Amino acid sequence: MPLLCVNNLSTVLIDAFTMKTLVLLGLCCAAVLAVPPPPVREEGVAADRCTADVCKAEDGCRCATSQSPLSDVKDAPQLISLTFDEAVTDDLYNNYWQPILFNRNNPDDTPIGATFFVPHEYTDYQRVNDLYNYGFEIAVHSITENNLQQYWRSASEEILEQEFGGQKKILTKFANIPEEDIIGVRTPQFQLAANYSIEAYMASGLVYDSSWPTLPDHPLFPYTLDYLSNQQCLLGSKCPNEAFKGFWVLPINDLHGADNKECNTVSQCNITGTADEIADWLTKEVDAIRTGTRVPLTLVVESQWFGKTENSLEGFNKFLDRLTENKDVFLVTQKQVFEWMKNPVGLADFKTEFPQRSAACNTYSCKLKSQSDGKDRYMNTCVPCPLNYPWLGNPEGN
């Protein structure tokens, strides 16, 4: 009776009644044993539930909750983070970010803050350096910014570390930003790969994530992953369930958009109308939080919104103008939100910080072949051009 011995390379038909075939059988089965199985991640122990008796603020631990860390919620400053997660280009810098963000002050007369989660492809690192030197926060948004959600949900820890740790190295080298100043991360399309994502972040020296949306009726203050998160897992993401001591989550508290549908970016809210109507909508969203829990609000602002939605740029500017009328509202970086949560203080003691920086940038314009499609990429950097276009596995372009 013939026997079949199968491995990843071939299928061999064997007559089991001959000595010659027995030898072949041994060789074939040895080949089977020699093919290593695909790597399987050994799951860690699921984290314990987070409770106030085990998660103590003095130990740097916070549970996910809508309750203010201050005893009097009305004494808390209303923190708002304007965040951008797109390639930094000269066009966006000159036409949108500089007119919108520069020369605005908080109630304490300190310039407002904003956070830029920067992907690699098409980014102008001279402009990243300009944003950093002005005082804004620079954070990580991957190398490839792959547009497939499944790519991010199913990625291995190794790939994610190359994506996020690699982009941190790119920002450090080509925008000349100190490594220790890059501590935040947002994954494209808010797609987490469960525990792999957090492990990759921590291995890359990143300390907080801003990728996890929560519905408007479940607002949350930033918290740590020392214990199991009770935040809902939305958008098809695979959310972490293990303990990651000292790692912070800065939730994206969703807005109410058109037809009262939940939305996590201003563009996806699909609000249209006059500039005043757009400003009224954003003001109402802030007031709902400001008169309630006062959780920090992360606004995800895509610059494409200004190009595709009529009156949005004027409306957004009017909205920011109105915020300055409130002495308890502060536009800050995600890093400042994270720092306030570690040491929450009331309005009387709260001060924003706007660092004075002077990171050097001798601009070089580089023409390099992209590894994604083989086409030319033009990359402005603060250091001499690399030999190759920086990419996964080769973030310094060696």
C-alpha positions as CSV (number, residue, x, y, z in Angstrom):
1,M,0.0,0.0,0.0
2,P,1.6,3.3,-1.0
3,L,2.3,5.9,1.7
4,L,2.5,9.7,1.3
5,C,5.0,11.8,3.2
6,V,4.4,15.5,2.9
7,N,6.4,18.5,3.8
8,N,6.4,22.2,2.8
9,L,8.7,21.4,-0.2
10,S,7.4,18.3,-1.9
11,T,5.2,15.2,-1.8
12,V,6.9,11.8,-2.3
13,L,5.0,8.6,-3.2
14,I,6.6,5.6,-1.5
15,D,6.3,1.8,-1.9
16,A,6.6,0.8,1.7
17,F,7.6,-2.8,0.8
18,T,11.1,-2.1,-0.5
19,M,14.2,-1.3,1.4
20,K,14.9,1.6,-0.9
21,T,11.6,3.1,-0.2
22,L,12.2,2.8,3.6
23,V,15.3,4.9,3.1
24,L,13.3,7.5,1.2
25,L,10.7,7.4,3.9
26,G,13.2,8.2,6.5
27,L,14.7,11.1,4.4
28,C,11.3,12.5,3.7
29,C,10.1,12.4,7.3
30,A,13.4,13.9,8.5
31,A,12.7,16.8,6.1
32,V,9.3,17.2,7.7
33,L,10.9,17.5,11.1
34,A,13.5,19.9,9.8
35,V,10.9,22.5,8.7
36,P,10.3,24.8,11.6
37,P,6.7,25.7,12.5
38,P,5.6,29.3,12.1
39,P,6.4,31.4,15.2
40,V,3.6,31.4,17.7
41,R,3.5,34.1,20.4
42,E,3.2,32.8,23.9
43,E,0.4,34.7,25.4
44,G,1.1,36.3,28.7
45,V,-1.2,36.3,31.7
46,A,-4.3,38.5,31.3
47,A,-4.1,41.6,33.5
48,D,-6.1,41.8,36.7
49,R,-9.0,44.2,36.8
50,C,-8.0,47.8,37.7
51,T,-9.4,49.0,41.1
52,A,-8.5,52.0,43.2
53,D,-7.2,49.8,46.0
54,V,-4.4,48.3,43.9
55,C,-3.8,51.1,41.3
56,K,-2.6,54.1,43.3
57,A,-1.7,57.5,41.9
58,E,1.3,57.8,44.1
59,D,2.7,54.7,42.3
60,G,2.1,56.3,38.9
61,C,-0.9,54.1,38.2
62,R,-4.3,55.3,36.9
63,C,-7.5,53.3,36.1
64,A,-9.6,54.1,33.1
65,T,-12.4,56.3,34.5
66,S,-14.5,59.3,33.7
67,Q,-14.0,60.6,37.3
68,S,-11.6,63.6,37.6
69,P,-8.4,63.1,39.5
70,L,-9.3,66.3,41.3
71,S,-11.9,66.3,44.1
72,D,-13.6,69.4,42.6
73,V,-14.1,68.7,38.9
74,K,-14.8,72.4,38.2
75,D,-11.4,73.3,39.5
76,A,-9.7,71.3,36.7
77,P,-8.3,73.1,33.6
78,Q,-10.1,72.1,30.4
79,L,-7.2,70.7,28.3
80,I,-7.6,70.4,24.6
81,S,-5.0,68.8,22.3
82,L,-5.0,69.7,18.6
83,T,-3.4,66.7,16.9
84,F,-2.3,66.1,13.3
85,D,-1.3,62.7,11.8
86,E,-0.2,63.2,8.3
87,A,3.0,63.8,6.3
88,V,4.6,67.1,7.2
89,T,4.9,69.1,3.9
90,D,5.8,72.7,3.1
91,D,2.4,73.3,1.7
92,L,0.5,72.2,4.9
93,Y,3.0,74.1,7.0
94,N,2.6,77.4,5.1
95,N,-1.1,77.2,4.2
96,Y,-2.7,75.7,7.3
97,W,-0.6,75.1,10.3
98,Q,1.3,78.4,10.5
99,P,-1.8,80.6,10.0
100,I,-3.9,78.5,12.4
101,L,-1.5,77.7,15.2
102,F,1.2,80.3,15.4
103,N,0.8,83.5,17.3
104,R,-2.0,82.2,19.5
105,N,-1.8,82.2,23.3
106,N,-3.4,80.4,26.2
107,P,-5.0,82.2,29.1
108,D,-1.6,82.3,30.9
109,D,-0.1,84.2,27.9
110,T,2.0,81.1,26.8
111,P,1.8,80.0,23.2
112,I,-0.7,77.2,22.5
113,G,0.6,73.7,22.0
114,A,-0.2,71.0,19.4
115,T,1.0,67.5,18.6
116,F,2.1,66.2,15.2
117,F,2.2,62.4,14.8
118,V,4.5,62.2,11.8
119,P,4.7,59.4,9.2
120,H,7.7,59.0,7.0
121,E,6.7,58.9,3.4
122,Y,6.5,62.4,1.8
123,T,7.5,64.2,5.0
124,D,9.8,67.3,4.8
125,Y,12.1,66.9,7.8
126,Q,13.2,70.5,7.7
127,R,9.6,71.5,8.4
128,V,9.4,68.9,11.2
129,N,12.4,70.6,12.7
130,D,10.7,74.0,12.3
131,L,7.6,72.7,14.2
132,Y,9.8,71.2,16.9
133,N,11.8,74.4,17.3
134,Y,8.6,76.5,17.5
135,G,7.6,74.4,20.6
136,F,5.2,71.9,19.3
137,E,5.4,68.2,20.1
138,I,6.7,65.7,17.6
139,A,5.4,62.1,17.9
140,V,5.4,58.9,15.8
141,H,2.9,57.7,13.2
142,S,4.8,54.8,11.5
143,I,7.1,54.6,8.5
144,T,4.7,53.3,5.8
145,E,1.3,54.6,7.0
146,N,-0.1,51.5,5.3
147,N,-3.7,52.2,4.3
148,L,-5.0,48.6,5.0
149,Q,-6.5,48.2,8.4
150,Q,-5.7,44.5,8.4
151,Y,-2.0,45.2,8.1
152,W,-2.0,47.0,11.5
153,R,-4.4,44.5,13.2
154,S,-2.3,41.5,12.2
155,A,1.2,42.8,12.2
156,S,3.8,41.0,14.3
157,E,5.7,42.7,17.1
158,E,8.8,42.8,14.9
159,I,7.1,44.6,12.1
160,L,5.4,47.1,14.5
161,E,8.8,47.8,16.2
162,Q,10.3,48.5,12.7
163,E,7.3,50.8,11.9
164,F,7.3,52.8,15.1
165,G,10.8,52.4,16.5
166,G,12.1,53.0,13.0
167,Q,10.2,56.2,12.5
168,K,11.4,57.4,15.9
169,K,15.0,56.9,14.6
170,I,14.2,58.7,11.3
171,L,12.8,61.7,13.2
172,T,15.8,61.7,15.5
173,K,18.3,61.6,12.7
174,F,16.8,63.5,9.8
175,A,14.8,66.2,11.7
176,N,17.6,66.4,14.4
177,I,15.1,66.0,17.3
178,P,16.5,64.6,20.6
179,E,15.4,61.0,21.0
180,E,14.1,61.6,24.6
181,D,11.6,64.2,23.3
182,I,9.8,61.7,21.1
183,I,7.5,59.8,23.5
184,G,4.1,59.5,21.9
185,V,2.6,57.3,19.2
186,R,-0.6,56.9,17.2
187,T,-1.1,53.9,14.9
188,P,-2.6,54.5,11.5
189,Q,-6.4,54.3,11.3
190,F,-6.4,53.7,15.1
191,Q,-5.8,50.0,14.5
192,L,-4.1,48.2,17.4
193,A,-2.7,44.7,17.2
194,A,-3.5,43.8,20.8
195,N,-0.5,43.2,23.0
196,Y,1.9,43.3,20.1
197,S,1.3,47.1,19.6
198,I,2.1,48.0,23.2
199,E,5.1,45.7,23.4
200,A,6.5,47.3,20.2
201,Y,5.8,50.8,21.6
202,M,7.7,50.1,24.8
203,A,10.6,48.4,23.0
204,S,10.9,51.6,20.9
205,G,11.0,53.9,24.0
206,L,7.5,55.3,23.6
207,V,5.5,56.0,26.7
208,Y,2.0,56.9,25.6
209,D,-0.5,55.9,22.9
210,S,-3.1,58.1,21.3
211,S,-5.0,55.6,19.1
212,W,-7.9,54.4,21.2
213,P,-11.3,56.0,20.6
214,T,-14.1,55.9,23.1
215,L,-17.7,56.9,22.6
216,P,-19.0,60.3,23.7
217,D,-21.2,58.8,26.5
218,H,-18.1,57.0,27.9
219,P,-15.5,59.8,28.2
220,L,-12.3,58.7,29.9
221,F,-9.3,60.4,31.5
222,P,-5.9,59.2,30.5
223,Y,-4.8,56.0,32.3
224,T,-2.1,53.4,32.6
225,L,-2.0,49.8,31.5
226,D,-0.7,48.5,34.8
227,Y,-4.0,46.6,35.0
228,L,-6.7,45.6,32.5
229,S,-8.3,48.4,30.6
230,N,-12.1,48.6,30.7
231,Q,-12.2,50.9,27.6
232,Q,-14.4,49.7,24.8
233,C,-12.5,48.2,21.9
234,L,-13.9,50.0,18.8
235,L,-13.2,50.1,15.0
236,G,-12.2,46.4,14.7
237,S,-9.0,46.9,16.6
238,K,-7.5,44.1,18.7
239,C,-7.0,45.8,22.1
240,P,-4.4,44.7,24.7
241,N,-5.4,42.6,27.6
242,E,-2.1,42.1,29.5
243,A,-0.4,44.4,32.0
244,F,2.1,47.0,30.8
245,K,3.4,48.8,33.8
246,G,3.8,52.5,33.4
247,F,2.5,52.7,29.8
248,W,-0.2,55.4,29.3
249,V,-3.2,55.5,27.1
250,L,-4.6,59.0,26.1
251,P,-8.1,58.1,24.8
252,I,-9.6,59.9,21.9
253,N,-13.0,60.9,23.2
254,D,-15.4,60.9,20.2
255,L,-17.5,63.8,19.0
256,H,-21.1,64.1,17.9
257,G,-21.2,64.6,14.1
258,A,-23.8,64.9,11.5
259,D,-27.1,63.2,12.4
260,N,-25.6,62.9,15.9
261,K,-23.4,60.0,14.8
262,E,-20.2,59.4,16.8
263,C,-17.0,60.4,15.0
264,N,-13.3,60.4,16.0
265,T,-11.9,63.0,13.6
266,V,-13.3,66.4,12.6
267,S,-13.4,65.4,9.0
268,Q,-15.3,62.2,9.6
269,C,-18.0,64.2,11.5
270,N,-19.2,65.5,8.1
271,I,-20.4,68.8,9.5
272,T,-21.1,71.4,6.8
273,G,-22.5,74.9,6.7
274,T,-21.3,78.5,7.3
275,A,-18.1,79.3,9.2
276,D,-20.2,80.3,12.2
277,E,-22.1,77.0,12.0
278,I,-18.9,75.0,12.0
279,A,-17.5,77.0,14.9
280,D,-20.8,76.6,16.8
281,W,-20.6,72.8,16.4
282,L,-17.0,72.6,17.7
283,T,-17.8,75.0,20.6
284,K,-20.8,73.0,21.6
285,E,-18.7,69.8,21.7
286,V,-16.2,71.5,23.9
287,D,-18.8,73.0,26.2
288,A,-20.5,69.5,26.7
289,I,-17.2,68.3,28.2
290,R,-16.2,71.5,29.9
291,T,-19.5,71.6,31.8
292,G,-19.4,67.9,32.6
293,T,-16.4,65.7,33.3
294,R,-13.7,68.0,31.9
295,V,-11.8,65.0,30.5
296,P,-8.9,66.2,28.2
297,L,-10.2,66.4,24.7
298,T,-8.1,65.2,21.8
299,L,-9.1,66.7,18.5
300,V,-7.9,64.8,15.4
301,V,-7.6,67.4,12.7
302,E,-6.9,66.3,9.1
303,S,-5.7,69.1,6.9
304,Q,-7.7,67.6,4.0
305,W,-10.8,68.8,5.8
306,F,-9.9,72.4,5.1
307,G,-9.6,71.6,1.4
308,K,-12.7,69.5,0.9
309,T,-15.2,71.2,3.3
310,E,-16.3,74.7,2.4
311,N,-15.9,77.3,5.3
312,S,-14.1,74.7,7.5
313,L,-10.8,76.7,7.7
314,E,-12.6,79.9,8.6
315,G,-14.9,78.1,11.0
316,F,-12.0,76.3,12.7
317,N,-10.2,79.7,13.2
318,K,-13.4,81.2,14.7
319,F,-13.7,78.2,17.0
320,L,-10.1,78.7,18.2
321,D,-10.7,82.5,18.7
322,R,-13.7,81.7,20.9
323,L,-11.7,79.3,23.1
324,T,-9.5,82.2,24.1
325,E,-12.5,83.9,25.8
326,N,-12.5,81.1,28.4
327,K,-9.9,81.5,31.1
328,D,-10.1,77.8,32.0
329,V,-9.5,76.3,28.5
330,F,-5.9,75.5,27.4
331,L,-4.6,74.2,24.1
332,V,-1.8,71.9,25.0
333,T,0.3,69.0,23.6
334,Q,-0.5,65.4,24.3
335,K,2.7,65.3,26.3
336,Q,1.4,68.1,28.5
337,V,-1.9,66.2,29.1
338,F,0.2,63.1,30.1
339,E,2.3,65.2,32.5
340,W,-0.8,66.8,34.0
341,M,-2.3,63.4,34.7
342,K,0.8,62.4,36.5
343,N,0.5,65.4,38.7
344,P,-3.0,66.9,38.4
345,V,-3.3,70.5,39.8
346,G,-6.2,73.0,39.8
347,L,-6.6,76.1,37.7
348,A,-4.8,78.3,40.3
349,D,-1.6,76.3,40.0
350,F,-1.8,75.2,36.4
351,K,0.7,76.6,33.9
352,T,1.4,75.6,30.3
353,E,4.9,75.2,29.2
354,F,6.3,76.2,25.8
355,P,9.9,75.0,25.5
356,Q,12.6,77.2,24.0
357,R,14.4,75.0,21.4
358,S,17.2,75.5,18.9
359,A,17.7,72.2,17.2
360,A,20.1,72.8,14.2
361,C,19.0,72.1,10.7
362,N,21.3,72.5,7.7
363,T,18.9,71.7,4.9
364,Y,19.7,69.0,2.3
365,S,17.4,68.1,-0.6
366,C,17.6,64.4,-1.4
367,K,16.3,62.5,-4.4
368,L,16.0,58.8,-3.5
369,K,14.2,55.7,-4.8
370,S,11.3,54.7,-2.7
371,Q,11.3,51.0,-1.6
372,S,7.5,51.0,-1.7
373,D,7.0,51.6,-5.4
374,G,10.5,52.3,-6.9
375,K,9.6,55.9,-7.7
376,D,11.6,58.9,-6.9
377,R,11.1,60.6,-3.5
378,Y,12.3,64.1,-2.7
379,M,13.2,64.4,1.0
380,N,14.4,67.5,2.8
381,T,16.6,66.6,5.7
382,C,18.7,68.4,8.4
383,V,21.7,66.2,7.7
384,P,23.5,65.0,4.6
385,C,21.5,62.7,2.3
386,P,21.5,59.0,3.1
387,L,22.6,56.4,0.5
388,N,19.1,54.9,0.3
389,Y,15.6,56.0,1.1
390,P,14.9,55.3,4.8
391,W,12.5,52.4,5.2
392,L,11.5,49.3,7.3
393,G,14.6,47.6,8.5
394,N,16.9,50.5,7.4
395,P,15.6,53.7,9.0
396,E,18.9,55.5,8.6
397,G,19.1,54.8,4.9
398,N,22.4,53.0,5.0
